[in-house]
Amino acid sequence: MSTATQTVNNLRTAIIDSMGRAIAENQFPAVPVPDFTIKIPSDRSHGDLATNAAMVSARAFKMPPRKIAEILTQNLELSGTNLSRFEIAGPGFINFFYDSSFYTSVLKEIKEQAENYGHSDFGKGKKILVEFVSANPTGPMHVGNARGGAIGDSLASVLDAAGYQVSREFYVNDAGNQIEKFATSLEIRYMQLYQEGWELPEDSYHGQDIIDHAKNFAEINGDKYVNSTSEERRKALVDFALPKNIEGLERDLLKYRIKYDRWFRESTLHKDGSVQRVIEMLKEKGHTYEQEGALWFKATEFGADKDFVLVRSNGIPTYVVPDIAYHYDKLVTRGYDKAIDVLGADHHGYIPRLKAALTALGVDSSRLDAVLMQMVRLVRNGETIKFSKRSGKAITLVTLLDEIPIDAARFFFNLREANSHFDFDLDLAIEKSSQNPVYYVQYAHARICNILKGLAESGITPRDCTDEEYALLTAPEEIELINKLAAYPDEIVAAAKDYDPSRITRYVYDIATLFHKFYNACRVKNDNEPLMQARLSLCLATRTVIRNVLEMFKITAPESM
């Protein structure tokens, strides 16, 4: 348990004990103690922690909150809590201030836990499957996939740090309509090499990758498939091109520092009967009906806004059926406690459908969550870059990573909450200045390394500090920085609860800001050796936290810049 959490727990116990003493002395009536909160005030000048215990007890104790606060503080014992004093504010809030022992404990905790600082057992080892990117294997990944990759991979890392057992998965859509369109596009490009009159439909794939696949296929097979049946020709082309595309997806994502635990193919759900089994289960439970030759699911009976088709009148299941089977496989067959999908915002109507189907199948639909991600715009010289995936003029993940550092891509795409629109400034991403947020954070880490190197050249090395030496850290900039470092474990838990890894990106940016502020206000190398060692300990703690965040998000922590 972190120092910050332990201090809050100690204070809660002290307040409850104080109420107990007051009840024993007949200062409060013997009634159940109301639940109260302990929070960090937005303005730290008012205190480091604040409680509303007196406010929420007014009705139960039948007295004014201010009077309750006075009685509480009269009976309050703060020894062993890492708190030194309190103040009653306004109508009855009680503000508390940390003792120097709190700051000492934080710095010791960071030193002892090192790379594990920030980790907790909050998740209790529950199994979570995070599925993200899952781009159609019909072409290269685009910028939206780049954002989804950074958010999904970072979310998985945050959940892991919060004590969950996390798996990363890519769902390969290697069946269905998009593969049919892929086959059509490949077939036409192949036939165009040998015959005239083959026109590519507007809704086909027009990218250069399709042309390249067709030419490479022809180099190996020549005109062998020109006179074959369309079915045979299309199958041969897909069997040739699709594995190459999937290999390319995996290669490109590895370049982006994303490694999945499993690549799950949609086609396996068709081959092993999972898709048909889901249909039969829904029919057997009486949750379907037929209309105009199609099989419909009674989705409105399970919270969806409208019923939807499971099997078309031609006997072919709709795209949602294998998706239902896939999520049933995640939560039932494989037994994950929670499945999280990172999806584009255009899927907002898709999740209620899946949840309705899972409920109908007897699965607790609250075990499925989705992170819906808004579009990202690329900006250069203040102008938005236009692109189209279908025309083949998209900026792909690979071309983006050829232009900007991977560190910048992963940091920038995780700067904002997933549900917010984001303008990615390509010029800023390569700028080596404090305006570039990832450079700014990395520079703070490098600056600390440089401080240590400079001191080592002068024969000065960090050593263990005594509690009395840690207590010398009293400057506002020192206290503010330690307070922020102390918050890291709780920030991880909050980010895990909200599925918001961008919270940690913003947190480490704040750490860098506070460190630069501390460095400019407080000389690390000075004639007061105990104070210098205490400040060195603060530098080392800051470096540890910055490095932990950057490495968790697979961003380099440079020692020089």
Residue pairs with C-beta under 8 A, 6 or more apart in sequence:
1 9
1 120
2 109
2 120
2 486
2 488
2 489
2 490
3 82
3 102
3 105
3 106
3 109
3 486
4 106
4 486
4 487
4 489
4 490
5 489
5 490
6 82
7 49
7 81
7 82
7 83
7 98
7 102
8 38
8 49
10 80
10 81
10 82
10 83
11 38
11 49
11 51
11 81
11 83
11 96
12 38
14 76
14 77
14 78
14 81
15 36
15 38
15 51
15 53
15 72
15 76
16 33
17 77
18 72
18 73
18 75
18 76
18 77
19 28
19 33
19 53
19 57
19 72
19 75
21 75
22 28
22 71
22 72
22 74
22 75
23 29
23 30
25 75
27 71
27 75
28 57
28 61
28 68
28 71
29 60
29 61
29 62
31 60
31 61
32 60
33 57
33 60
34 53
34 56
34 57
34 59
34 60
35 56
36 51
36 52
36 53
36 55
36 56
36 57
37 51
37 52
38 49
38 50
38 51
39 49
39 50
39 51
40 48
40 49
40 50
40 487
41 47
41 48
41 49
41 50
41 95
44 480
44 483
46 89
46 95
47 86
47 87
47 89
47 95
47 96
47 97
48 83
48 96
48 97
48 98
48 102
48 483
49 83
49 95
49 96
49 98
50 89
50 93
50 94
50 95
50 96
51 93
51 94
51 96
52 93
53 68
53 69
53 72
53 94
54 65
54 66
54 68
54 69
54 72
54 92
54 93
54 94
55 65
55 91
55 92
55 93
57 65
57 68
58 64
58 65
58 68
58 92
61 68
64 91
64 92
65 91
65 92
66 88
66 91
66 92
68 92
69 88
69 92
69 93
69 94
70 88
72 94
73 86
73 88
73 94
76 86
78 84
78 85
78 86
78 96
81 99
82 98
82 99
82 101
82 102
82 105
83 96
83 97
83 98
83 99
83 102
84 97
84 98
84 99
84 100
85 96
85 97
86 94
86 95
86 96
86 97
87 94
87 95
87 97
88 94
88 95
89 95
100 467
100 470
100 471
100 474
101 467
102 486
103 470
103 471
103 473
103 479
103 482
104 467
104 470
104 471
106 482
106 485
106 486
106 541
107 465
107 470
107 482
107 485
107 537
107 538
107 541
108 470
109 117
110 117
110 485
110 541
110 544
110 545
111 537
111 540
111 541
111 544
113 119
114 544
115 544
115 547
115 548
115 551
117 488
117 489
117 544
117 545
117 548
118 161
118 488
118 489
118 491
118 492
118 545
118 548
118 549
119 161
119 162
119 163
119 489
119 492
120 161
120 162
120 163
120 489
120 492
120 493
121 163
122 162
122 163
122 493
122 496
123 159
123 162
123 163
123 164
123 165
123 496
124 163
125 163
125 164
125 165
126 164
126 165
126 337
126 338
127 164
127 165
127 167
127 335
127 336
127 337
127 338
128 159
128 164
128 165
128 166
128 167
128 336
128 337
128 338
128 339
128 340
129 166
129 167
129 169
129 330
129 334
129 336
129 338
129 339
129 340
130 152
130 155
130 156
130 159
130 166
130 167
130 168
130 169
130 340
130 342
131 152
131 169
131 170
131 171
131 330
131 339
131 340
131 341
131 342
132 148
132 149
132 151
132 152
132 153
132 155
132 156
132 168
132 170
132 341
132 342
133 141
133 145
133 148
133 149
133 152
133 170
133 253
133 258
133 342
134 170
134 171
134 172
134 173
135 141
135 142
135 145
135 249
136 173
136 178
137 172
137 173
137 174
137 242
137 245
137 246
137 249
138 178
138 179
138 181
138 182
138 205
138 245
139 205
139 207
139 209
139 210
139 245
139 389
140 207
140 209
140 248
140 252
140 394
140 396
140 397
140 398
141 149
141 249
141 252
141 253
141 396
141 397
141 398
142 387
142 389
142 394
142 395
142 396
142 397
143 376
143 378
143 387
143 394
143 395
143 397
143 400
143 424
144 344
144 373
144 375
144 376
145 397
146 256
146 376
146 397
146 400
146 409
146 413
147 373
147 376
147 413
147 422
148 342
148 343
148 344
148 373
149 253
149 256
149 258
149 397
149 413
150 409
150 410
150 412
150 413
150 414
151 342
151 371
151 373
151 413
151 414
151 418
151 501
151 502
152 168
152 258
152 342
152 371
153 168
153 257
153 258
153 410
153 553
153 554
154 410
154 414
154 501
154 502
154 504
154 505
154 552
154 553
155 340
155 342
155 371
155 499
155 501
156 166
156 168
157 501
157 552
157 553
157 554
158 492
158 495
158 496
158 501
158 504
158 552
159 166
159 496
160 166
161 492
161 496
161 552
162 492
162 493
162 495
162 496
164 496
167 261
167 262
167 336
168 258
168 259
168 260
168 261
168 262
169 260
169 261
169 262
169 263
169 264
170 249
170 253
170 260
170 262
170 263
170 264
171 264
171 266
171 326
172 246
172 263
172 264
172 265
172 266
172 267
173 179
173 266
174 242
174 246
174 265
174 266
174 267
175 266
175 267
175 269
175 270
175 322
176 266
176 319
176 322
177 319
179 238
179 242
181 203
181 204
181 205
182 205
182 238
182 241
182 242
183 234
183 235
183 237
183 238
184 201
184 204
184 234
185 200
185 204
185 205
185 206
185 210
186 210
186 213
186 214
186 217
186 234
186 237
186 238
186 241
187 230
187 233
187 234
187 237
188 198
188 199
188 200
188 204
189 200
189 210
189 211
189 213
189 214
190 214
190 217
190 218
190 225
190 233
190 237
191 198
191 226
192 198
192 214
193 214
193 215
193 218
194 223
194 226
195 226
200 206
203 390
205 390
205 392
206 390
206 391
206 392
207 389
207 390
207 391
207 392
207 394
208 392
209 245
209 392
210 392
213 237
213 240
213 241
213 244
214 237
216 240
217 236
217 237
217 240
217 241
220 240
221 236
225 232
225 233
225 236
225 237
226 233
228 236
246 263
250 260
250 263
252 397
252 398
253 259
253 260
253 397
255 398
255 401
255 406
256 397
256 401
256 406
256 409
256 410
257 406
257 410
257 554
264 326
266 322
266 326
268 274
269 275
269 322
269 325
269 326
269 329
270 322
274 322
274 325
274 326
274 328
274 329
275 317
275 321
275 322
275 325
277 325
278 321
278 324
278 325
278 328
278 357
278 361
279 288
279 295
279 310
279 311
279 317
279 321
281 361
282 288
282 297
282 310
282 357
282 360
282 361
283 295
285 360
285 361
287 297
287 298
287 301
287 302
287 360
288 295
288 296
288 297
288 298
288 310
289 295
289 296
289 298
290 296
292 313
293 313
294 309
294 310
294 311
294 312
294 313
295 309
295 310
295 311
296 307
296 308
296 309
296 310
297 307
297 308
297 309
297 310
297 356
297 357
297 360
298 307
298 360
299 306
299 307
299 308
299 353
299 356
299 357
300 306
300 307
301 360
302 355
302 356
302 357
302 359
302 360
303 352
303 355
303 356
303 359
304 352
304 353
304 355
304 356
305 349
305 352
308 318
308 320
308 353
309 318
310 317
310 318
310 320
310 321
311 317
311 318
311 321
312 318
320 350
320 353
320 354
320 357
323 350
323 354
324 354
324 357
324 358
324 361
327 339
327 354
327 358
327 368
328 358
328 361
328 363
330 336
330 339
331 339
331 358
331 363
331 367
331 368
332 361
332 363
336 367
337 367
338 367
338 368
338 369
339 367
339 368
339 369
340 369
340 370
340 371
340 499
341 347
341 351
341 368
341 369
341 370
341 371
342 370
342 371
342 373
342 418
343 350
343 351
343 370
343 371
343 372
343 373
344 372
344 373
344 375
345 372
345 373
345 374
345 375
345 419
347 370
347 372
348 372
351 368
351 370
351 372
354 365
354 368
355 365
355 368
356 365
358 364
358 365
358 368
359 365
369 499
371 418
371 499
372 418
372 419
373 418
373 419
374 418
374 419
374 420
374 421
374 422
375 421
376 413
376 421
376 422
376 423
376 424
377 384
377 385
377 421
377 422
377 423
377 424
378 384
378 385
378 387
378 395
378 400
378 424
378 426
379 385
379 423
379 424
379 425
379 426
379 427
380 425
380 426
380 427
381 427
384 423
385 395
385 426
387 393
387 394
387 395
388 394
400 409
401 409
403 426
403 430
404 426
404 429
404 430
405 429
405 430
405 438
407 438
407 442
407 555
407 556
408 429
408 430
408 436
408 438
408 439
409 429
410 553
410 554
410 555
411 437
411 438
411 441
411 505
411 553
411 555
412 424
412 425
412 429
412 437
412 438
413 422
413 424
414 501
414 502
414 505
414 553
415 422
415 437
415 502
415 505
415 506
416 422
416 502
417 500
417 502
418 499
418 500
418 502
428 435
428 436
429 436
429 438
430 436
431 439
432 439
432 561
433 439
434 440
434 443
437 509
438 555
439 561
440 509
440 512
440 513
441 508
441 509
441 511
441 512
441 546
441 550
442 550
442 555
442 556
442 557
442 558
442 561
443 512
443 561
444 511
444 512
444 515
444 516
444 542
444 546
445 543
445 546
445 547
445 550
445 557
445 558
445 559
446 558
446 559
446 560
446 561
447 515
447 516
447 519
448 515
448 539
448 540
448 542
448 543
448 546
449 543
449 558
449 559
449 560
450 559
450 560
451 519
451 524
451 525
451 539
452 462
452 536
452 539
452 540
454 525
455 461
455 524
455 525
455 536
458 525
460 525
460 532
462 533
462 536
462 537
462 540
463 533
465 530
465 533
465 534
465 537
466 530
468 530
469 530
469 531
469 533
469 534
470 534
470 537
472 528
472 530
472 531
472 534
473 479
473 482
473 534
473 535
473 538
475 518
475 521
475 522
477 514
477 517
477 518
477 521
477 522
478 518
478 522
478 535
478 538
480 514
480 517
480 518
481 511
481 514
481 515
481 517
481 518
481 538
481 542
482 538
482 541
484 507
484 510
484 511
484 514
485 511
485 541
485 542
485 545
487 507
488 507
488 545
488 548
488 549
491 503
491 504
491 507
492 504
494 500
494 503
495 501
495 503
495 504
501 553
504 549
504 552
504 553
505 549
505 553
507 549
508 545
508 546
508 549
508 550
511 542
511 545
511 546
511 549
512 546
515 542
515 546
518 538
522 535
524 532
524 535
524 536
524 539
525 532
526 532
546 557
547 557
550 556
550 557
551 557
